[in-house]
């Protein structure tokens, strides 16, 4: 029994993941820069190895 859903969260998450993977593929510096900015914006700490 298949229900007709007005919003599909899994489909939306896959679309966002694909969009970001295209943006950051082969561009590690941009990824790290964006992660650093996000951690500063939201006051997140990075794990120390």
C-alpha positions as CSV (number, residue, x, y, z in Angstrom):
1,X,0.0,0.0,0.0
2,X,1.7,3.2,-1.2
3,X,0.7,6.5,0.3
4,X,0.9,9.7,-1.7
5,X,3.1,12.1,0.4
6,X,3.1,15.8,-0.2
7,X,6.7,16.1,1.0
8,X,9.4,13.4,0.7
9,X,12.2,14.1,3.2
10,X,14.5,11.3,1.9
11,X,14.3,12.7,-1.6
12,X,15.0,16.2,-0.4
13,X,18.0,15.0,1.6
14,X,19.4,13.1,-1.4
15,X,19.0,16.2,-3.6
16,X,20.9,18.4,-1.0
17,X,23.6,15.8,-0.7
18,X,24.1,15.6,-4.4
19,X,24.2,19.4,-4.8
20,X,26.9,19.7,-2.0
21,X,28.9,16.8,-3.4
22,X,29.1,18.6,-6.8
23,X,30.1,21.8,-5.0
24,X,33.0,20.3,-2.9
25,X,34.2,17.5,-5.2
26,X,37.9,18.1,-5.7
27,X,37.8,21.3,-3.7
28,X,39.0,20.4,-0.3
29,X,40.1,23.9,0.7
30,X,36.6,25.3,0.1
31,X,35.0,22.5,2.1
32,X,37.4,23.2,5.1
33,X,36.8,26.9,4.8
34,X,33.0,26.5,4.9
35,X,33.2,24.0,7.8
36,X,35.3,26.5,9.8
37,X,32.9,29.3,9.1
38,X,29.9,27.2,10.2
39,X,31.7,26.1,13.4
40,X,32.4,29.7,14.2
41,X,28.9,30.8,13.4
42,X,27.2,28.2,15.6
43,X,29.9,28.0,18.3
44,X,30.9,24.4,17.6
45,X,34.1,22.8,18.7
46,X,36.1,20.4,16.6
47,X,37.2,17.0,17.9
48,X,40.9,16.8,18.7
49,X,42.5,13.6,17.4
